[in-house]
Amino acid sequence: MPNIKPVSDLRNYNEVLKDISVGEPVFLTKNGRGRYAIVDMAEYEKTRAVIKLMSELAKGERSGNENGWIDIEDVEKELGISNG
């Protein structure tokens, strides 16, 4: 269940911070609407890494669709590895 608190709870920020853990952000509301999320630094870094990876994969897919794909045998040959 999400941990939701009003932004005014930040007046006692130590109480808010103790409720944060990896995978368990605290969501802050302002005027009854979701406004902010406080996440553990490890979770933040993981999320950034996933976004960057997904962006790079999307670029690779666009490149493959625009310029054509390379067979796995050609990739292995280019990298100098043998499969078997």
N, CA, C and O atoms as a DFTB+ gen file, in Angstrom:
336 C
 N C O
     1  1       0.849      -1.178       0.000
     2  2       0.000       0.000       0.000
     3  2       0.892       1.239       0.000
     4  3       1.842       1.316       0.780
     5  1       0.600       2.198      -0.859
     6  2       1.452       3.378      -0.942
     7  2       1.438       4.180       0.356
     8  3       0.433       4.236       1.064
     9  1       2.571       4.791       0.645
    10  2       2.720       5.636       1.818
    11  2       2.470       7.074       1.371
    12  3       3.320       7.680       0.720
    13  1       1.317       7.614       1.717
    14  2       0.908       8.948       1.270
    15  2       0.763       9.851       2.476
    16  3       0.118       9.500       3.464
    17  1       1.380      11.030       2.379
    18  2       1.326      11.998       3.481
    19  2       1.128      13.396       2.895
    20  3       1.520      13.655       1.758
    21  1       0.520      14.292       3.669
    22  2       0.436      15.680       3.199
    23  2       1.810      16.337       3.266
    24  3       2.613      16.020       4.143
    25  1       2.073      17.238       2.351
    26  2       3.368      17.910       2.304
    27  2       3.651      18.650       3.614
    28  3       4.810      18.865       3.969
    29  1       2.611      19.033       4.320
    30  2       2.802      19.727       5.604
    31  2       3.515      18.845       6.629
    32  3       4.077      19.359       7.597
    33  1       3.501      17.513       6.429
    34  2       4.226      16.613       7.333
    35  2       5.738      16.827       7.264
    36  3       6.466      16.349       8.134
    37  1       6.216      17.537       6.244
    38  2       7.652      17.795       6.146
    39  2       8.148      18.699       7.269
    40  3       9.353      18.819       7.487
    41  1       7.227      19.328       7.974
    42  2       7.648      20.121       9.138
    43  2       8.394      19.229      10.126
    44  3       9.319      19.671      10.808
    45  1       7.980      17.979      10.188
    46  2       8.656      16.982      11.026
    47  2       9.279      15.964      10.067
    48  3       8.885      14.799      10.043
    49  1      10.260      16.421       9.278
    50  2      10.805      15.611       8.197
    51  2      11.446      14.310       8.651
    52  3      11.502      13.352       7.880
    53  1      11.930      14.254       9.882
    54  2      12.512      13.000      10.365
    55  2      11.483      11.872      10.365
    56  3      11.820      10.726      10.070
    57  1      10.250      12.184      10.689
    58  2       9.188      11.176      10.676
    59  2       8.900      10.718       9.242
    60  3       8.659       9.535       9.001
    61  1       8.927      11.650       8.305
    62  2       8.687      11.305       6.899
    63  2       9.840      10.450       6.378
    64  3       9.609       9.436       5.720
    65  1      11.072      10.851       6.667
    66  2      12.240      10.142       6.157
    67  2      12.345       8.719       6.691
    68  3      12.841       7.842       5.984
    69  1      11.898       8.467       7.901
    70  2      12.007       7.115       8.450
    71  2      11.093       6.134       7.719
    72  3      11.297       4.923       7.803
    73  1      10.092       6.641       7.006
    74  2       9.161       5.781       6.274
    75  2       9.633       5.441       4.875
    76  3       8.961       4.697       4.162
    77  1      10.783       5.975       4.465
    78  2      11.300       5.738       3.118
    79  2      12.254       4.556       3.144
    80  3      13.124       4.471       4.011
    81  1      12.091       3.639       2.189
    82  2      13.040       2.547       2.007
    83  2      13.060       2.185       0.538
    84  3      12.219       2.648      -0.233
    85  1      14.022       1.354       0.145
    86  2      14.141       0.972      -1.259
    87  2      12.834       0.325      -1.704
    88  3      12.333      -0.600      -1.063
    89  1      12.297       0.819      -2.796
    90  2      11.051       0.285      -3.333
    91  2       9.810       0.768      -2.622
    92  3       8.702       0.365      -2.976
    93  1       9.967       1.631      -1.617
    94  2       8.828       2.129      -0.847
    95  2       8.916       3.645      -0.708
    96  3       9.267       4.142       0.363
    97  1       8.608       4.382      -1.757
    98  2       8.677       5.841      -1.669
    99  2       7.558       6.394      -0.788
   100  3       6.572       5.712      -0.507
   101  1       7.733       7.630      -0.365
   102  2       6.680       8.365       0.318
   103  2       6.140       9.377      -0.686
   104  3       6.902      10.152      -1.264
   105  1       4.844       9.368      -0.888
   106  2       4.205      10.305      -1.801
   107  2       3.624      11.447      -0.981
   108  3       2.915      11.227       0.001
   109  1       3.932      12.662      -1.396
   110  2       3.442      13.845      -0.690
   111  2       2.343      14.519      -1.499
   112  3       2.443      14.676      -2.716
   113  1       1.305      14.906      -0.795
   114  2       0.197      15.582      -1.458
   115  2       0.179      17.049      -1.071
   116  3       0.624      17.437       0.009
   117  1      -0.345      17.848      -1.978
   118  2      -0.544      19.271      -1.709
   119  2      -1.969      19.588      -2.141
   120  3      -2.352      19.336      -3.284
   121  1      -2.735      20.131      -1.237
   122  2      -4.158      20.398      -1.490
   123  2      -4.902      19.136      -1.920
   124  3      -5.798      19.189      -2.761
   125  1      -4.524      18.012      -1.338
   126  2      -5.226      16.759      -1.607
   127  2      -4.839      16.049      -2.886
   128  3      -5.412      15.009      -3.212
   129  1      -3.880      16.588      -3.618
   130  2      -3.449      15.967      -4.882
   131  2      -1.982      15.576      -4.794
   132  3      -1.182      16.260      -4.157
   133  1      -1.638      14.461      -5.447
   134  2      -0.247      14.016      -5.481
   135  2       0.644      15.091      -6.081
   136  3       0.326      15.657      -7.128
   137  1       1.763      15.374      -5.418
   138  2       2.638      16.443      -5.887
   139  2       4.104      16.016      -5.954
   140  3       4.802      16.374      -6.902
   141  1       4.582      15.259      -4.968
   142  2       5.991      14.893      -4.889
   143  2       6.132      13.429      -4.488
   144  3       5.220      12.829      -3.918
   145  1       7.291      12.876      -4.798
   146  2       7.643      11.541      -4.311
   147  2       9.043      11.623      -3.728
   148  3       9.948      12.181      -4.349
   149  1       9.219      11.077      -2.552
   150  2      10.539      11.011      -1.925
   151  2      10.965       9.554      -1.984
   152  3      10.273       8.668      -1.482
   153  1      12.123       9.319      -2.609
   154  2      12.603       7.946      -2.773
   155  2      13.998       7.800      -2.191
   156  3      14.751       8.770      -2.093
   157  1      14.329       6.581      -1.807
   158  2      15.668       6.250      -1.352
   159  2      16.647       6.482      -2.504
   160  3      16.293       6.252      -3.661
   161  1      17.863       6.930      -2.212
   162  2      18.850       7.238      -3.252
   163  2      19.142       6.026      -4.135
   164  3      19.301       6.173      -5.347
   165  1      19.215       4.843      -3.554
   166  2      19.467       3.627      -4.349
   167  2      18.341       3.405      -5.353
   168  3      18.598       3.030      -6.497
   169  1      17.114       3.631      -4.942
   170  2      15.962       3.477      -5.837
   171  2      16.001       4.532      -6.942
   172  3      15.692       4.238      -8.097
   173  1      16.378       5.746      -6.587
   174  2      16.492       6.824      -7.568
   175  2      17.538       6.481      -8.628
   176  3      17.281       6.621      -9.824
   177  1      18.711       6.035      -8.193
   178  2      19.779       5.673      -9.129
   179  2      19.359       4.507     -10.017
   180  3      19.640       4.506     -11.216
   181  1      18.695       3.526      -9.441
   182  2      18.212       2.378     -10.215
   183  2      17.215       2.838     -11.279
   184  3      17.277       2.393     -12.425
   185  1      16.311       3.716     -10.903
   186  2      15.320       4.230     -11.851
   187  2      15.994       4.993     -12.985
   188  3      15.626       4.832     -14.148
   189  1      16.974       5.819     -12.652
   190  2      17.712       6.559     -13.688
   191  2      18.433       5.604     -14.631
   192  3      18.440       5.818     -15.843
   193  1      19.043       4.547     -14.082
   194  2      19.754       3.566     -14.915
   195  2      18.786       2.847     -15.844
   196  3      19.108       2.610     -17.008
   197  1      17.614       2.500     -15.349
   198  2      16.615       1.820     -16.183
   199  2      16.154       2.742     -17.311
   200  3      16.020       2.307     -18.454
   201  1      15.916       3.998     -16.996
   202  2      15.490       4.959     -18.022
   203  2      16.574       5.105     -19.088
   204  3      16.270       5.124     -20.280
   205  1      17.837       5.207     -18.666
   206  2      18.936       5.339     -19.623
   207  2      19.044       4.088     -20.490
   208  3      19.214       4.191     -21.705
   209  1      18.947       2.908     -19.878
   210  2      19.007       1.660     -20.632
   211  2      17.880       1.579     -21.649
   212  3      18.113       1.231     -22.806
   213  1      16.670       1.894     -21.233
   214  2      15.527       1.845     -22.150
   215  2      15.709       2.832     -23.303
   216  3      15.341       2.533     -24.439
   217  1      16.268       3.994     -23.021
   218  2      16.530       4.984     -24.061
   219  2      17.547       4.453     -25.070
   220  3      17.359       4.605     -26.277
   221  1      18.626       3.829     -24.580
   222  2      19.645       3.267     -25.474
   223  2      19.082       2.113     -26.305
   224  3      19.402       1.985     -27.486
   225  1      18.249       1.278     -25.694
   226  2      17.628       0.175     -26.433
   227  2      16.697       0.707     -27.521
   228  3      16.648       0.160     -28.623
   229  1      15.961       1.772     -27.213
   230  2      15.075       2.380     -28.210
   231  2      15.884       2.956     -29.367
   232  3      15.486       2.838     -30.526
   233  1      17.038       3.589     -29.051
   234  2      17.907       4.107     -30.119
   235  2      18.400       2.973     -30.997
   236  3      18.415       3.096     -32.221
   237  1      18.806       1.865     -30.380
   238  2      19.274       0.711     -31.139
   239  2      18.189       0.139     -32.021
   240  3      18.446      -0.234     -33.165
   241  1      16.983       0.067     -31.503
   242  2      15.868      -0.454     -32.298
   243  2      15.570       0.473     -33.476
   244  3      15.341       0.007     -34.592
   245  1      15.573       1.782     -33.227
   246  2      15.346       2.733     -34.328
   247  2      16.420       2.580     -35.394
   248  3      16.124       2.576     -36.588
   249  1      17.677       2.453     -34.955
   250  2      18.786       2.295     -35.893
   251  2      18.618       1.019     -36.712
   252  3      18.819       1.027     -37.926
   253  1      18.252      -0.070     -36.053
   254  2      18.037      -1.330     -36.770
   255  2      16.914      -1.227     -37.776
   256  3      17.018      -1.746     -38.887
   257  1      15.838      -0.558     -37.390
   258  2      14.703      -0.407     -38.304
   259  2      15.039       0.496     -39.491
   260  3      14.568       0.266     -40.605
   261  1      15.854       1.522     -39.248
   262  2      16.203       2.457     -40.307
   263  2      17.332       1.944     -41.198
   264  3      17.299       2.132     -42.414
   265  1      18.329       1.296     -40.596
   266  2      19.542       0.921     -41.330
   267  2      19.680      -0.572     -41.586
   268  3      20.627      -1.006     -42.241
   269  1      18.753      -1.350     -41.080
   270  2      18.824      -2.797     -41.246
   271  2      19.499      -3.458     -40.063
   272  3      20.244      -2.819     -39.319
   273  1      19.234      -4.736     -39.896
   274  2      19.733      -5.504     -38.769
   275  2      20.940      -6.326     -39.185
   276  3      21.122      -6.609     -40.369
   277  1      21.757      -6.707     -38.230
   278  2      22.943      -7.526     -38.468
   279  2      22.674      -8.916     -37.906
   280  3      22.168      -9.052     -36.791
   281  1      23.009      -9.942     -38.672
   282  2      22.850     -11.321     -38.199
   283  2      23.782     -11.579     -37.023
   284  3      24.847     -10.971     -36.920
   285  1      23.373     -12.490     -36.133
   286  2      24.177     -12.808     -34.960
   287  2      25.557     -13.328     -35.356
   288  3      26.543     -13.063     -34.669
   289  1      25.625     -14.059     -36.448
   290  2      26.920     -14.577     -36.907
   291  2      27.864     -13.432     -37.259
   292  3      29.058     -13.496     -36.963
   293  1      27.336     -12.391     -37.885
   294  2      28.154     -11.225     -38.235
   295  2      28.598     -10.459     -36.982
   296  3      29.713      -9.940     -36.930
   297  1      27.734     -10.393     -35.993
   298  2      28.082      -9.722     -34.739
   299  2      29.218     -10.482     -34.054
   300  3      30.196      -9.879     -33.613
   301  1      29.084     -11.811     -33.967
   302  2      30.121     -12.626     -33.343
   303  2      31.440     -12.489     -34.086
   304  3      32.502     -12.401     -33.470
   305  1      31.371     -12.471     -35.410
   306  2      32.585     -12.328     -36.217
   307  2      33.230     -10.965     -35.954
   308  3      34.447     -10.868     -35.797
   309  1      32.404      -9.912     -35.907
   310  2      32.909      -8.564     -35.658
   311  2      33.560      -8.460     -34.266
   312  3      34.551      -7.752     -34.091
   313  1      32.998      -9.163     -33.296
   314  2      33.531      -9.121     -31.938
   315  2      34.643     -10.126     -31.708
   316  3      35.296     -10.115     -30.664
   317  1      34.853     -10.983     -32.674
   318  2      35.909     -11.981     -32.551
   319  2      35.590     -13.085     -31.571
   320  3      36.483     -13.625     -30.919
   321  1      34.317     -13.421     -31.468
   322  2      33.930     -14.516     -30.578
   323  2      33.347     -15.652     -31.400
   324  3      32.845     -15.455     -32.506
   325  1      33.428     -16.836     -30.833
   326  2      32.936     -18.019     -31.532
   327  2      31.831     -18.641     -30.698
   328  3      31.923     -18.699     -29.472
   329  1      30.806     -19.097     -31.356
   330  2      29.682     -19.729     -30.672
   331  2      29.678     -21.214     -30.968
   332  3      28.862     -21.706     -31.748
   333  1      30.596     -21.918     -30.339
   334  2      30.521     -23.359     -30.496
   335  2      31.772     -23.940     -30.970
   336  3      31.859     -25.154     -31.150
